[in-house]
């Protein structure tokens, strides 16, 4: 009876207590590491990006098109799954959808598949700014290309200057500045990009560095001329956002980007239109 009582009553309690102490100790250790990082006031220079397995993210970009007085025209949603660290060293997009809505109060739904982008795979490099890198993309689908370019930018902001950032001290990131040729689309000039490490947090059960980025008054020049679509536009972009980078393996755990664009457009019928487009991008990590 005593043996049975021990197995049924005492042993589960002991195991529960051991588990609680283990969890508390683990959380305490991770918290201590965060405190140490904050006390140093500098992100760890020896932290390497560790990707043992492919890692996927759901990337959602919502566009809200209005005139400069805030009157609604249209909204769009582009969404896809982005997977890194494939065995061939490439990245890939799957499950891409697009939805266009002409009523401001109508919620986004599931969208329609963008079949031309399904299983789109490539090596992350400067070559992805070239028109020939998107052989299956219609000329009018600039926003689909933006999925690729936006994620490349967020990854660059996350990693290129990671070990240069000091707590709450804005850091000018010159490598990102300059005019970018988006072949077949136009040009975009990044001006005075600033990165700031603002603190630490926890997300997806990972200790993370919180990195803010900001880029204001960036010139934008679009020229799209195809058989089915024509657009000429000049304007400027402000964009800013936050990235959570794991302090364990340097993977991106979450990211957001906000953008405000003013454009002076010449429409296909020759009419001019001043427009204001805003964007919200979210990058959500999927569990392995």
Buried (B, 14 or more C-beta within 10 A) or exposed (E): EEEEEEEEEEEEEEEEEEEEEEEEEEEEEBEEBBEEBEEEEBBBEEBEBEEEEEBBBBBBBBBBBBEEEEEEBBBBBBBBBBBBBBEEEEBBBBBBBBBEBEEEEEEBEEBEEBEBBBEBEBEBEEEBBEBEBBEEBBBBBBBBBBBBBBBBBBBBBBBEBBEBBEBEEEBEBEEBBEEBEBEBBBBBBBBBBBBBBBBBBBEBEBBBBBBBBBBBEBBBBBBBEEEEEBBBBBBBBBBBBBBBBBBBBBBBBBBBBEBBBBBBBBEEEEEEEEBBBBBBBBBBBEEE
